[in-house]
Structure formats: C-alpha cells, structure tokens
Amino acid sequence: MTFPTPLPGKPTPAHPAGKSPMQIAQELADAAMAASEDGIRAAMEVSQRAVDAAAEAARRADEAAEQAVQRAAEANAR
C-alpha cells in the first residue's frame, strides 16, 4: 500500500508549515536580507544627517571666527 504524496503547500507531519525545510530556509534568508538592507539604509540616513549637522556646525564656527576677527580688527583700529 502506498500513500499519496501531499500537494505542495499543504501541512504534513513532516512539514507542518506546508513548506519544505529548504523553502523555509530561503524565506528566512530573504527576510534577513531585507532586514539587513533596511538597517543599512537607516544607518546611511543617520550618517548623512550627522554629516549635514557637522557641516552646519563648521559653517557656524567659521562665521563666528570671522566675526571675532572683525571685532578684533575694529578694537585695534580704535
């Protein structure tokens, strides 16, 4: 007596999710890759914001230094 082969996608005692271990492993790998890509994208955004903030801080520091030089020049001229 032979038993019928279950159709793909139907749960069986050997494959309770209705998927082979290889299918499950592939889905887990795909999910991990997607999560990794999302993490990389988020890190890049944070990094870009940090670069932008540093550039703004440097610009403000340059302005402050320029004003200090002007004030010093004005004070020496008096």
PDB file of N, H, CA, C and O in Angstrom:
ATOM      1  N   MET A   1       0.846  -1.173   0.000  1.00  0.00           N
ATOM      2  CA  MET A   1       0.000   0.000   0.000  1.00  0.00           C
ATOM      3  C   MET A   1       0.892   1.237   0.000  1.00  0.00           C
ATOM      4  O   MET A   1       1.824   1.332   0.799  1.00  0.00           O
ATOM      5  N   THR A   2       0.611   2.179  -0.889  1.00  0.00           N
ATOM      6  H   THR A   2      -0.146   2.102  -1.538  1.00  0.00           H
ATOM      7  CA  THR A   2       1.370   3.429  -0.932  1.00  0.00           C
ATOM      8  C   THR A   2       0.457   4.567  -0.492  1.00  0.00           C
ATOM      9  O   THR A   2      -0.764   4.525  -0.640  1.00  0.00           O
ATOM     10  N   PHE A   3       1.106   5.575   0.050  1.00  0.00           N
ATOM     11  H   PHE A   3       2.098   5.610   0.171  1.00  0.00           H
ATOM     12  CA  PHE A   3       0.351   6.745   0.492  1.00  0.00           C
ATOM     13  C   PHE A   3       0.481   7.837  -0.556  1.00  0.00           C
ATOM     14  O   PHE A   3       1.534   7.974  -1.180  1.00  0.00           O
ATOM     15  N   PRO A   4      -0.544   8.595  -0.753  1.00  0.00           N
ATOM     16  CA  PRO A   4      -0.449   9.665  -1.751  1.00  0.00           C
ATOM     17  C   PRO A   4       0.541  10.735  -1.303  1.00  0.00           C
ATOM     18  O   PRO A   4       0.668  11.035  -0.116  1.00  0.00           O
ATOM     19  N   THR A   5       1.222  11.287  -2.261  1.00  0.00           N
ATOM     20  H   THR A   5       1.119  11.043  -3.226  1.00  0.00           H
ATOM     21  CA  THR A   5       2.161  12.373  -1.967  1.00  0.00           C
ATOM     22  C   THR A   5       1.353  13.639  -1.723  1.00  0.00           C
ATOM     23  O   THR A   5       0.499  13.991  -2.537  1.00  0.00           O
ATOM     24  N   PRO A   6       1.609  14.328  -0.611  1.00  0.00           N
ATOM     25  CA  PRO A   6       0.825  15.535  -0.344  1.00  0.00           C
ATOM     26  C   PRO A   6       1.136  16.629  -1.368  1.00  0.00           C
ATOM     27  O   PRO A   6       2.254  16.727  -1.874  1.00  0.00           O
ATOM     28  N   LEU A   7       0.153  17.424  -1.654  1.00  0.00           N
ATOM     29  H   LEU A   7      -0.755  17.344  -1.243  1.00  0.00           H
ATOM     30  CA  LEU A   7       0.332  18.538  -2.575  1.00  0.00           C
ATOM     31  C   LEU A   7       1.199  19.605  -1.897  1.00  0.00           C
ATOM     32  O   LEU A   7       1.159  19.754  -0.676  1.00  0.00           O
ATOM     33  N   PRO A   8       1.980  20.345  -2.688  1.00  0.00           N
ATOM     34  CA  PRO A   8       2.798  21.395  -2.094  1.00  0.00           C
ATOM     35  C   PRO A   8       1.924  22.430  -1.394  1.00  0.00           C
ATOM     36  O   PRO A   8       0.832  22.755  -1.858  1.00  0.00           O
ATOM     37  N   GLY A   9       2.414  22.931  -0.290  1.00  0.00           N
ATOM     38  H   GLY A   9       3.301  22.666   0.087  1.00  0.00           H
ATOM     39  CA  GLY A   9       1.680  23.942   0.446  1.00  0.00           C
ATOM     40  C   GLY A   9       0.694  23.405   1.457  1.00  0.00           C
ATOM     41  O   GLY A   9       0.115  24.170   2.229  1.00  0.00           O
ATOM     42  N   LYS A  10       0.496  22.102   1.463  1.00  0.00           N
ATOM     43  H   LYS A  10       0.966  21.481   0.836  1.00  0.00           H
ATOM     44  CA  LYS A  10      -0.414  21.513   2.452  1.00  0.00           C
ATOM     45  C   LYS A  10       0.412  21.013   3.631  1.00  0.00           C
ATOM     46  O   LYS A  10       1.430  20.351   3.432  1.00  0.00           O
ATOM     47  N   PRO A  11      -0.010  21.319   4.852  1.00  0.00           N
ATOM     48  CA  PRO A  11       0.732  20.850   6.019  1.00  0.00           C
ATOM     49  C   PRO A  11       0.731  19.322   6.121  1.00  0.00           C
ATOM     50  O   PRO A  11      -0.274  18.661   5.861  1.00  0.00           O
ATOM     51  N   THR A  12       1.867  18.796   6.500  1.00  0.00           N
ATOM     52  H   THR A  12       2.684  19.332   6.711  1.00  0.00           H
ATOM     53  CA  THR A  12       2.009  17.364   6.762  1.00  0.00           C
ATOM     54  C   THR A  12       2.758  17.238   8.072  1.00  0.00           C
ATOM     55  O   THR A  12       3.347  18.213   8.537  1.00  0.00           O
ATOM     56  N   PRO A  13       2.749  16.057   8.680  1.00  0.00           N
ATOM     57  CA  PRO A  13       3.528  15.906   9.922  1.00  0.00           C
ATOM     58  C   PRO A  13       5.016  16.213   9.724  1.00  0.00           C
ATOM     59  O   PRO A  13       5.661  16.742  10.630  1.00  0.00           O
ATOM     60  N   ALA A  14       5.563  15.889   8.554  1.00  0.00           N
ATOM     61  H   ALA A  14       5.039  15.460   7.818  1.00  0.00           H
ATOM     62  CA  ALA A  14       6.977  16.153   8.311  1.00  0.00           C
ATOM     63  C   ALA A  14       7.236  17.628   8.024  1.00  0.00           C
ATOM     64  O   ALA A  14       8.320  18.135   8.313  1.00  0.00           O
ATOM     65  N   HIS A  15       6.259  18.312   7.462  1.00  0.00           N
ATOM     66  H   HIS A  15       5.378  17.900   7.227  1.00  0.00           H
ATOM     67  CA  HIS A  15       6.389  19.724   7.103  1.00  0.00           C
ATOM     68  C   HIS A  15       5.157  20.471   7.595  1.00  0.00           C
ATOM     69  O   HIS A  15       4.267  20.780   6.802  1.00  0.00           O
ATOM     70  N   PRO A  16       5.088  20.771   8.904  1.00  0.00           N
ATOM     71  CA  PRO A  16       3.881  21.358   9.474  1.00  0.00           C
ATOM     72  C   PRO A  16       3.486  22.696   8.857  1.00  0.00           C
ATOM     73  O   PRO A  16       2.306  23.044   8.876  1.00  0.00           O
ATOM     74  N   ALA A  17       4.420  23.445   8.318  1.00  0.00           N
ATOM     75  H   ALA A  17       5.379  23.162   8.303  1.00  0.00           H
ATOM     76  CA  ALA A  17       4.074  24.734   7.717  1.00  0.00           C
ATOM     77  C   ALA A  17       3.643  24.564   6.272  1.00  0.00           C
ATOM     78  O   ALA A  17       3.288  25.543   5.616  1.00  0.00           O
ATOM     79  N   GLY A  18       3.668  23.349   5.767  1.00  0.00           N
ATOM     80  H   GLY A  18       3.956  22.554   6.300  1.00  0.00           H
ATOM     81  CA  GLY A  18       3.320  23.115   4.376  1.00  0.00           C
ATOM     82  C   GLY A  18       4.446  23.482   3.435  1.00  0.00           C
ATOM     83  O   GLY A  18       4.238  23.599   2.227  1.00  0.00           O
ATOM     84  N   LYS A  19       5.648  23.666   3.981  1.00  0.00           N
ATOM     85  H   LYS A  19       5.817  23.571   4.962  1.00  0.00           H
ATOM     86  CA  LYS A  19       6.812  24.045   3.177  1.00  0.00           C
ATOM     87  C   LYS A  19       7.971  23.132   3.529  1.00  0.00           C
ATOM     88  O   LYS A  19       8.078  22.625   4.646  1.00  0.00           O
ATOM     89  N   SER A  20       8.820  22.942   2.560  1.00  0.00           N
ATOM     90  H   SER A  20       8.734  23.354   1.653  1.00  0.00           H
ATOM     91  CA  SER A  20       9.999  22.116   2.817  1.00  0.00           C
ATOM     92  C   SER A  20      10.987  22.922   3.651  1.00  0.00           C
ATOM     93  O   SER A  20      10.918  24.151   3.677  1.00  0.00           O
ATOM     94  N   PRO A  21      11.901  22.245   4.328  1.00  0.00           N
ATOM     95  CA  PRO A  21      12.921  22.969   5.092  1.00  0.00           C
ATOM     96  C   PRO A  21      13.709  23.943   4.207  1.00  0.00           C
ATOM     97  O   PRO A  21      14.109  25.009   4.677  1.00  0.00           O
ATOM     98  N   MET A  22      13.938  23.596   2.944  1.00  0.00           N
ATOM     99  H   MET A  22      13.614  22.730   2.563  1.00  0.00           H
ATOM    100  CA  MET A  22      14.666  24.484   2.038  1.00  0.00           C
ATOM    101  C   MET A  22      13.852  25.746   1.758  1.00  0.00           C
ATOM    102  O   MET A  22      14.406  26.843   1.704  1.00  0.00           O
ATOM    103  N   GLN A  23      12.532  25.593   1.579  1.00  0.00           N
ATOM    104  H   GLN A  23      12.082  24.701   1.623  1.00  0.00           H
ATOM    105  CA  GLN A  23      11.690  26.766   1.357  1.00  0.00           C
ATOM    106  C   GLN A  23      11.686  27.675   2.579  1.00  0.00           C
ATOM    107  O   GLN A  23      11.767  28.897   2.453  1.00  0.00           O
ATOM    108  N   ILE A  24      11.594  27.080   3.750  1.00  0.00           N
ATOM    109  H   ILE A  24      11.528  26.087   3.853  1.00  0.00           H
ATOM    110  CA  ILE A  24      11.610  27.855   4.985  1.00  0.00           C
ATOM    111  C   ILE A  24      12.945  28.566   5.138  1.00  0.00           C
ATOM    112  O   ILE A  24      12.984  29.745   5.490  1.00  0.00           O
ATOM    113  N   ALA A  25      14.033  27.866   4.877  1.00  0.00           N
ATOM    114  H   ALA A  25      14.002  26.908   4.591  1.00  0.00           H
ATOM    115  CA  ALA A  25      15.362  28.466   4.972  1.00  0.00           C
ATOM    116  C   ALA A  25      15.503  29.621   3.988  1.00  0.00           C
ATOM    117  O   ALA A  25      16.076  30.655   4.329  1.00  0.00           O
ATOM    118  N   GLN A  26      14.991  29.460   2.778  1.00  0.00           N
ATOM    119  H   GLN A  26      14.526  28.620   2.500  1.00  0.00           H
ATOM    120  CA  GLN A  26      15.069  30.534   1.783  1.00  0.00           C
ATOM    121  C   GLN A  26      14.264  31.743   2.225  1.00  0.00           C
ATOM    122  O   GLN A  26      14.715  32.879   2.077  1.00  0.00           O
ATOM    123  N   GLU A  27      13.078  31.508   2.767  1.00  0.00           N
ATOM    124  H   GLU A  27      12.712  30.585   2.888  1.00  0.00           H
ATOM    125  CA  GLU A  27      12.258  32.620   3.244  1.00  0.00           C
ATOM    126  C   GLU A  27      12.934  33.345   4.396  1.00  0.00           C
ATOM    127  O   GLU A  27      12.889  34.573   4.469  1.00  0.00           O
ATOM    128  N   LEU A  28      13.556  32.602   5.288  1.00  0.00           N
ATOM    129  H   LEU A  28      13.593  31.604   5.228  1.00  0.00           H
ATOM    130  CA  LEU A  28      14.279  33.229   6.399  1.00  0.00           C
ATOM    131  C   LEU A  28      15.475  34.032   5.884  1.00  0.00           C
ATOM    132  O   LEU A  28      15.744  35.135   6.361  1.00  0.00           O
ATOM    133  N   ALA A  29      16.181  33.476   4.917  1.00  0.00           N
ATOM    134  H   ALA A  29      15.962  32.581   4.529  1.00  0.00           H
ATOM    135  CA  ALA A  29      17.324  34.192   4.331  1.00  0.00           C
ATOM    136  C   ALA A  29      16.855  35.465   3.639  1.00  0.00           C
ATOM    137  O   ALA A  29      17.492  36.511   3.764  1.00  0.00           O
ATOM    138  N   ASP A  30      15.747  35.383   2.909  1.00  0.00           N
ATOM    139  H   ASP A  30      15.230  34.533   2.807  1.00  0.00           H
ATOM    140  CA  ASP A  30      15.205  36.563   2.237  1.00  0.00           C
ATOM    141  C   ASP A  30      14.805  37.637   3.250  1.00  0.00           C
ATOM    142  O   ASP A  30      15.070  38.822   3.048  1.00  0.00           O
ATOM    143  N   ALA A  31      14.168  37.212   4.331  1.00  0.00           N
ATOM    144  H   ALA A  31      13.952  36.250   4.495  1.00  0.00           H
ATOM    145  CA  ALA A  31      13.758  38.161   5.369  1.00  0.00           C
ATOM    146  C   ALA A  31      14.976  38.802   6.030  1.00  0.00           C
ATOM    147  O   ALA A  31      14.973  39.997   6.324  1.00  0.00           O
ATOM    148  N   ALA A  32      16.012  38.005   6.260  1.00  0.00           N
ATOM    149  H   ALA A  32      16.015  37.034   6.021  1.00  0.00           H
ATOM    150  CA  ALA A  32      17.234  38.548   6.864  1.00  0.00           C
ATOM    151  C   ALA A  32      17.890  39.569   5.945  1.00  0.00           C
ATOM    152  O   ALA A  32      18.367  40.607   6.404  1.00  0.00           O
ATOM    153  N   MET A  33      17.914  39.279   4.658  1.00  0.00           N
ATOM    154  H   MET A  33      17.526  38.437   4.285  1.00  0.00           H
ATOM    155  CA  MET A  33      18.499  40.219   3.694  1.00  0.00           C
ATOM    156  C   MET A  33      17.702  41.523   3.664  1.00  0.00           C
ATOM    157  O   MET A  33      18.281  42.609   3.645  1.00  0.00           O
ATOM    158  N   ALA A  34      16.390  41.415   3.660  1.00  0.00           N
ATOM    159  H   ALA A  34      15.919  40.532   3.676  1.00  0.00           H
ATOM    160  CA  ALA A  34      15.546  42.615   3.641  1.00  0.00           C
ATOM    161  C   ALA A  34      15.772  43.440   4.904  1.00  0.00           C
ATOM    162  O   ALA A  34      15.875  44.665   4.836  1.00  0.00           O
ATOM    163  N   ALA A  35      15.849  42.778   6.050  1.00  0.00           N
ATOM    164  H   ALA A  35      15.766  41.783   6.105  1.00  0.00           H
ATOM    165  CA  ALA A  35      16.094  43.490   7.305  1.00  0.00           C
ATOM    166  C   ALA A  35      17.472  44.136   7.295  1.00  0.00           C
ATOM    167  O   ALA A  35      17.641  45.261   7.766  1.00  0.00           O
ATOM    168  N   SER A  36      18.450  43.426   6.759  1.00  0.00           N
ATOM    169  H   SER A  36      18.313  42.513   6.376  1.00  0.00           H
ATOM    170  CA  SER A  36      19.805  43.967   6.679  1.00  0.00           C
ATOM    171  C   SER A  36      19.836  45.193   5.777  1.00  0.00           C
ATOM    172  O   SER A  36      20.460  46.198   6.116  1.00  0.00           O
ATOM    173  N   GLU A  37      19.171  45.117   4.635  1.00  0.00           N
ATOM    174  H   GLU A  37      18.664  44.300   4.359  1.00  0.00           H
ATOM    175  CA  GLU A  37      19.126  46.260   3.721  1.00  0.00           C
ATOM    176  C   GLU A  37      18.431  47.450   4.370  1.00  0.00           C
ATOM    177  O   GLU A  37      18.863  48.590   4.199  1.00  0.00           O
ATOM    178  N   ASP A  38      17.353  47.192   5.114  1.00  0.00           N
ATOM    179  H   ASP A  38      17.002  46.266   5.253  1.00  0.00           H
ATOM    180  CA  ASP A  38      16.656  48.273   5.820  1.00  0.00           C
ATOM    181  C   ASP A  38      17.575  48.898   6.861  1.00  0.00           C
ATOM    182  O   ASP A  38      17.605  50.118   7.020  1.00  0.00           O
ATOM    183  N   GLY A  39      18.319  48.062   7.565  1.00  0.00           N
ATOM    184  H   GLY A  39      18.295  47.071   7.436  1.00  0.00           H
ATOM    185  CA  GLY A  39      19.256  48.562   8.570  1.00  0.00           C
ATOM    186  C   GLY A  39      20.355  49.402   7.951  1.00  0.00           C
ATOM    187  O   GLY A  39      20.723  50.448   8.486  1.00  0.00           O
ATOM    188  N   ILE A  40      20.875  48.950   6.835  1.00  0.00           N
ATOM    189  H   ILE A  40      20.577  48.101   6.400  1.00  0.00           H
ATOM    190  CA  ILE A  40      21.925  49.702   6.142  1.00  0.00           C
ATOM    191  C   ILE A  40      21.376  51.041   5.665  1.00  0.00           C
ATOM    192  O   ILE A  40      22.033  52.073   5.807  1.00  0.00           O
ATOM    193  N   ARG A  41      20.182  51.024   5.105  1.00  0.00           N
ATOM    194  H   ARG A  41      19.649  50.186   4.989  1.00  0.00           H
ATOM    195  CA  ARG A  41      19.556  52.260   4.619  1.00  0.00           C
ATOM    196  C   ARG A  41      19.352  53.246   5.775  1.00  0.00           C
ATOM    197  O   ARG A  41      19.635  54.436   5.639  1.00  0.00           O
ATOM    198  N   ALA A  42      18.861  52.744   6.910  1.00  0.00           N
ATOM    199  H   ALA A  42      18.631  51.777   7.020  1.00  0.00           H
ATOM    200  CA  ALA A  42      18.638  53.610   8.072  1.00  0.00           C
ATOM    201  C   ALA A  42      19.967  54.173   8.589  1.00  0.00           C
ATOM    202  O   ALA A  42      20.049  55.347   8.950  1.00  0.00           O
ATOM    203  N   ALA A  43      20.993  53.339   8.620  1.00  0.00           N
ATOM    204  H   ALA A  43      20.926  52.385   8.327  1.00  0.00           H
ATOM    205  CA  ALA A  43      22.308  53.803   9.077  1.00  0.00           C
ATOM    206  C   ALA A  43      22.871  54.865   8.144  1.00  0.00           C
ATOM    207  O   ALA A  43      23.490  55.828   8.597  1.00  0.00           O
ATOM    208  N   MET A  44      22.659  54.694   6.856  1.00  0.00           N
ATOM    209  H   MET A  44      22.156  53.912   6.488  1.00  0.00           H
ATOM    210  CA  MET A  44      23.134  55.689   5.898  1.00  0.00           C
ATOM    211  C   MET A  44      22.411  57.021   6.087  1.00  0.00           C
ATOM    212  O   MET A  44      23.023  58.083   5.972  1.00  0.00           O
ATOM    213  N   GLU A  45      21.111  56.967   6.377  1.00  0.00           N
ATOM    214  H   GLU A  45      20.614  56.105   6.471  1.00  0.00           H
ATOM    215  CA  GLU A  45      20.355  58.201   6.617  1.00  0.00           C
ATOM    216  C   GLU A  45      20.865  58.912   7.863  1.00  0.00           C
ATOM    217  O   GLU A  45      21.040  60.130   7.860  1.00  0.00           O
ATOM    218  N   VAL A  46      21.103  58.154   8.924  1.00  0.00           N
ATOM    219  H   VAL A  46      20.960  57.164   8.927  1.00  0.00           H
ATOM    220  CA  VAL A  46      21.618  58.745  10.162  1.00  0.00           C
ATOM    221  C   VAL A  46      23.008  59.335   9.917  1.00  0.00           C
ATOM    222  O   VAL A  46      23.319  60.429  10.387  1.00  0.00           O
ATOM    223  N   SER A  47      23.825  58.608   9.187  1.00  0.00           N
ATOM    224  H   SER A  47      23.572  57.719   8.805  1.00  0.00           H
ATOM    225  CA  SER A  47      25.160  59.094   8.867  1.00  0.00           C
ATOM    226  C   SER A  47      25.090  60.384   8.058  1.00  0.00           C
ATOM    227  O   SER A  47      25.852  61.315   8.320  1.00  0.00           O
ATOM    228  N   GLN A  48      24.198  60.455   7.089  1.00  0.00           N
ATOM    229  H   GLN A  48      23.579  59.699   6.876  1.00  0.00           H
ATOM    230  CA  GLN A  48      24.057  61.672   6.281  1.00  0.00           C
ATOM    231  C   GLN A  48      23.610  62.845   7.141  1.00  0.00           C
ATOM    232  O   GLN A  48      24.097  63.963   6.973  1.00  0.00           O
ATOM    233  N   ARG A  49      22.678  62.592   8.066  1.00  0.00           N
ATOM    234  H   ARG A  49      22.282  61.684   8.202  1.00  0.00           H
ATOM    235  CA  ARG A  49      22.243  63.664   8.965  1.00  0.00           C
ATOM    236  C   ARG A  49      23.396  64.152   9.827  1.00  0.00           C
ATOM    237  O   ARG A  49      23.514  65.350  10.085  1.00  0.00           O
ATOM    238  N   ALA A  50      24.250  63.232  10.277  1.00  0.00           N
ATOM    239  H   ALA A  50      24.154  62.258  10.068  1.00  0.00           H
ATOM    240  CA  ALA A  50      25.407  63.616  11.083  1.00  0.00           C
ATOM    241  C   ALA A  50      26.387  64.448  10.260  1.00  0.00           C
ATOM    242  O   ALA A  50      26.933  65.434  10.755  1.00  0.00           O
ATOM    243  N   VAL A  51      26.611  64.058   9.014  1.00  0.00           N
ATOM    244  H   VAL A  51      26.168  63.257   8.611  1.00  0.00           H
ATOM    245  CA  VAL A  51      27.495  64.827   8.128  1.00  0.00           C
ATOM    246  C   VAL A  51      26.913  66.223   7.908  1.00  0.00           C
ATOM    247  O   VAL A  51      27.640  67.216   7.960  1.00  0.00           O
ATOM    248  N   ASP A  52      25.610  66.300   7.664  1.00  0.00           N
ATOM    249  H   ASP A  52      25.020  65.494   7.621  1.00  0.00           H
ATOM    250  CA  ASP A  52      24.962  67.599   7.458  1.00  0.00           C
ATOM    251  C   ASP A  52      25.084  68.470   8.705  1.00  0.00           C
ATOM    252  O   ASP A  52      25.373  69.662   8.605  1.00  0.00           O
ATOM    253  N   ALA A  53      24.865  67.880   9.876  1.00  0.00           N
ATOM    254  H   ALA A  53      24.630  66.912   9.957  1.00  0.00           H
ATOM    255  CA  ALA A  53      24.970  68.641  11.126  1.00  0.00           C
ATOM    256  C   ALA A  53      26.404  69.114  11.348  1.00  0.00           C
ATOM    257  O   ALA A  53      26.618  70.239  11.800  1.00  0.00           O
ATOM    258  N   ALA A  54      27.368  68.288  11.043  1.00  0.00           N
ATOM    259  H   ALA A  54      27.194  67.374  10.677  1.00  0.00           H
ATOM    260  CA  ALA A  54      28.772  68.683  11.198  1.00  0.00           C
ATOM    261  C   ALA A  54      29.123  69.813  10.234  1.00  0.00           C
ATOM    262  O   ALA A  54      29.843  70.741  10.601  1.00  0.00           O
ATOM    263  N   ALA A  55      28.620  69.738   9.011  1.00  0.00           N
ATOM    264  H   ALA A  55      28.034  68.984   8.713  1.00  0.00           H
ATOM    265  CA  ALA A  55      28.879  70.808   8.043  1.00  0.00           C
ATOM    266  C   ALA A  55      28.256  72.122   8.515  1.00  0.00           C
ATOM    267  O   ALA A  55      28.867  73.183   8.387  1.00  0.00           O
ATOM    268  N   GLU A  56      27.057  72.051   9.055  1.00  0.00           N
ATOM    269  H   GLU A  56      26.560  71.189   9.159  1.00  0.00           H
ATOM    270  CA  GLU A  56      26.409  73.256   9.580  1.00  0.00           C
ATOM    271  C   GLU A  56      27.190  73.809  10.768  1.00  0.00           C
ATOM    272  O   GLU A  56      27.361  75.024  10.874  1.00  0.00           O
ATOM    273  N   ALA A  57      27.659  72.958  11.648  1.00  0.00           N
ATOM    274  H   ALA A  57      27.521  71.971  11.561  1.00  0.00           H
ATOM    275  CA  ALA A  57      28.453  73.409  12.796  1.00  0.00           C
ATOM    276  C   ALA A  57      29.751  74.068  12.331  1.00  0.00           C
ATOM    277  O   ALA A  57      30.163  75.088  12.884  1.00  0.00           O
ATOM    278  N   ALA A  58      30.385  73.498  11.332  1.00  0.00           N
ATOM    279  H   ALA A  58      30.051  72.669  10.882  1.00  0.00           H
ATOM    280  CA  ALA A  58      31.621  74.087  10.801  1.00  0.00           C
ATOM    281  C   ALA A  58      31.332  75.442  10.164  1.00  0.00           C
ATOM    282  O   ALA A  58      32.114  76.380  10.316  1.00  0.00           O
ATOM    283  N   ARG A  59      30.212  75.548   9.452  1.00  0.00           N
ATOM    284  H   ARG A  59      29.576  74.786   9.329  1.00  0.00           H
ATOM    285  CA  ARG A  59      29.843  76.831   8.844  1.00  0.00           C
ATOM    286  C   ARG A  59      29.621  77.895   9.916  1.00  0.00           C
ATOM    287  O   ARG A  59      30.086  79.027   9.785  1.00  0.00           O
ATOM    288  N   ARG A  60      28.908  77.520  10.975  1.00  0.00           N
ATOM    289  H   ARG A  60      28.530  76.601  11.081  1.00  0.00           H
ATOM    290  CA  ARG A  60      28.658  78.470  12.066  1.00  0.00           C
ATOM    291  C   ARG A  60      29.958  78.846  12.772  1.00  0.00           C
ATOM    292  O   ARG A  60      30.148  80.003  13.147  1.00  0.00           O
ATOM    293  N   ALA A  61      30.841  77.887  12.952  1.00  0.00           N
ATOM    294  H   ALA A  61      30.686  76.948  12.647  1.00  0.00           H
ATOM    295  CA  ALA A  61      32.121  78.176  13.588  1.00  0.00           C
ATOM    296  C   ALA A  61      32.936  79.133  12.728  1.00  0.00           C
ATOM    297  O   ALA A  61      33.584  80.038  13.253  1.00  0.00           O
ATOM    298  N   ASP A  62      32.910  78.942  11.415  1.00  0.00           N
ATOM    299  H   ASP A  62      32.383  78.207  10.989  1.00  0.00           H
ATOM    300  CA  ASP A  62      33.612  79.861  10.512  1.00  0.00           C
ATOM    301  C   ASP A  62      33.039  81.268  10.610  1.00  0.00           C
ATOM    302  O   ASP A  62      33.787  82.245  10.644  1.00  0.00           O
ATOM    303  N   GLU A  63      31.713  81.372  10.656  1.00  0.00           N
ATOM    304  H   GLU A  63      31.105  80.578  10.629  1.00  0.00           H
ATOM    305  CA  GLU A  63      31.079  82.683  10.793  1.00  0.00           C
ATOM    306  C   GLU A  63      31.479  83.348  12.103  1.00  0.00           C
ATOM    307  O   GLU A  63      31.799  84.536  12.134  1.00  0.00           O
ATOM    308  N   ALA A  64      31.459  82.572  13.184  1.00  0.00           N
ATOM    309  H   ALA A  64      31.200  81.606  13.159  1.00  0.00           H
ATOM    310  CA  ALA A  64      31.825  83.115  14.492  1.00  0.00           C
ATOM    311  C   ALA A  64      33.286  83.564  14.501  1.00  0.00           C
ATOM    312  O   ALA A  64      33.608  84.609  15.066  1.00  0.00           O
ATOM    313  N   ALA A  65      34.155  82.795  13.888  1.00  0.00           N
ATOM    314  H   ALA A  65      33.892  81.946  13.429  1.00  0.00           H
ATOM    315  CA  ALA A  65      35.570  83.163  13.830  1.00  0.00           C
ATOM    316  C   ALA A  65      35.755  84.433  13.006  1.00  0.00           C
ATOM    317  O   ALA A  65      36.545  85.308  13.362  1.00  0.00           O
ATOM    318  N   GLU A  66      35.022  84.523  11.907  1.00  0.00           N
ATOM    319  H   GLU A  66      34.381  83.813  11.617  1.00  0.00           H
ATOM    320  CA  GLU A  66      35.118  85.718  11.064  1.00  0.00           C
ATOM    321  C   GLU A  66      34.640  86.955  11.822  1.00  0.00           C
ATOM    322  O   GLU A  66      35.249  88.021  11.725  1.00  0.00           O
ATOM    323  N   GLN A  67      33.551  86.812  12.574  1.00  0.00           N
ATOM    324  H   GLN A  67      33.056  85.946  12.653  1.00  0.00           H
ATOM    325  CA  GLN A  67      33.048  87.934  13.378  1.00  0.00           C
ATOM    326  C   GLN A  67      34.050  88.312  14.465  1.00  0.00           C
ATOM    327  O   GLN A  67      34.237  89.494  14.752  1.00  0.00           O
ATOM    328  N   ALA A  68      34.688  87.325  15.063  1.00  0.00           N
ATOM    329  H   ALA A  68      34.536  86.365  14.829  1.00  0.00           H
ATOM    330  CA  ALA A  68      35.678  87.603  16.097  1.00  0.00           C
ATOM    331  C   ALA A  68      36.872  88.366  15.515  1.00  0.00           C
ATOM    332  O   ALA A  68      37.384  89.298  16.136  1.00  0.00           O
ATOM    333  N   VAL A  69      37.303  87.967  14.335  1.00  0.00           N
ATOM    334  H   VAL A  69      36.887  87.210  13.831  1.00  0.00           H
ATOM    335  CA  VAL A  69      38.405  88.662  13.670  1.00  0.00           C
ATOM    336  C   VAL A  69      38.006  90.109  13.358  1.00  0.00           C
ATOM    337  O   VAL A  69      38.799  91.031  13.549  1.00  0.00           O
ATOM    338  N   GLN A  70      36.768  90.303  12.876  1.00  0.00           N
ATOM    339  H   GLN A  70      36.123  89.554  12.720  1.00  0.00           H
ATOM    340  CA  GLN A  70      36.302  91.659  12.564  1.00  0.00           C
ATOM    341  C   GLN A  70      36.248  92.518  13.821  1.00  0.00           C
ATOM    342  O   GLN A  70      36.651  93.681  13.807  1.00  0.00           O
ATOM    343  N   ARG A  71      35.746  91.934  14.911  1.00  0.00           N
ATOM    344  H   ARG A  71      35.419  90.989  14.922  1.00  0.00           H
ATOM    345  CA  ARG A  71      35.662  92.687  16.176  1.00  0.00           C
ATOM    346  C   ARG A  71      37.067  93.041  16.674  1.00  0.00           C
ATOM    347  O   ARG A  71      37.307  94.149  17.156  1.00  0.00           O
ATOM    348  N   ALA A  72      37.973  92.099  16.551  1.00  0.00           N
ATOM    349  H   ALA A  72      37.779  91.199  16.160  1.00  0.00           H
ATOM    350  CA  ALA A  72      39.346  92.365  16.990  1.00  0.00           C
ATOM    351  C   ALA A  72      39.982  93.451  16.134  1.00  0.00           C
ATOM    352  O   ALA A  72      40.702  94.310  16.644  1.00  0.00           O
ATOM    353  N   ALA A  73      39.715  93.413  14.839  1.00  0.00           N
ATOM    354  H   ALA A  73      39.130  92.716  14.425  1.00  0.00           H
ATOM    355  CA  ALA A  73      40.266  94.438  13.944  1.00  0.00           C
ATOM    356  C   ALA A  73      39.664  95.799  14.281  1.00  0.00           C
ATOM    357  O   ALA A  73      40.379  96.802  14.284  1.00  0.00           O
ATOM    358  N   GLU A  74      38.369  95.852  14.566  1.00  0.00           N
ATOM    359  H   GLU A  74      37.788  95.038  14.564  1.00  0.00           H
ATOM    360  CA  GLU A  74      37.713  97.102  14.941  1.00  0.00           C
ATOM    361  C   GLU A  74      38.261  97.622  16.267  1.00  0.00           C
ATOM    362  O   GLU A  74      38.473  98.824  16.428  1.00  0.00           O
ATOM    363  N   ALA A  75      38.487  96.719  17.211  1.00  0.00           N
ATOM    364  H   ALA A  75      38.315  95.743  17.081  1.00  0.00           H
ATOM    365  CA  ALA A  75      39.011  97.131  18.533  1.00  0.00           C
ATOM    366  C   ALA A  75      40.437  97.682  18.387  1.00  0.00           C
ATOM    367  O   ALA A  75      40.798  98.636  19.076  1.00  0.00           O
ATOM    368  N   ASN A  76      41.233  97.108  17.517  1.00  0.00           N
ATOM    369  H   ASN A  76      40.940  96.333  16.957  1.00  0.00           H
ATOM    370  CA  ASN A  76      42.597  97.583  17.306  1.00  0.00           C
ATOM    371  C   ASN A  76      42.618  98.917  16.574  1.00  0.00           C
ATOM    372  O   ASN A  76      43.548  99.705  16.742  1.00  0.00           O
ATOM    373  N   ALA A  77      41.601  99.172  15.765  1.00  0.00           N
ATOM    374  H   ALA A  77      40.845  98.532  15.628  1.00  0.00           H
ATOM    375  CA  ALA A  77      41.532 100.409  15.000  1.00  0.00           C
ATOM    376  C   ALA A  77      41.154 101.593  15.868  1.00  0.00           C
ATOM    377  O   ALA A  77      41.394 102.736  15.478  1.00  0.00           O
ATOM    378  N   ARG A  78      40.581 101.361  17.011  1.00  0.00           N
ATOM    379  H   ARG A  78      40.385 100.433  17.328  1.00  0.00           H
ATOM    380  CA  ARG A  78      40.139 102.441  17.885  1.00  0.00           C
ATOM    381  C   ARG A  78      41.241 103.001  18.693  1.00  0.00           C
ATOM    382  O   ARG A  78      41.023 103.922  19.481  1.00  0.00           O
TER     383      ARG A  78
END
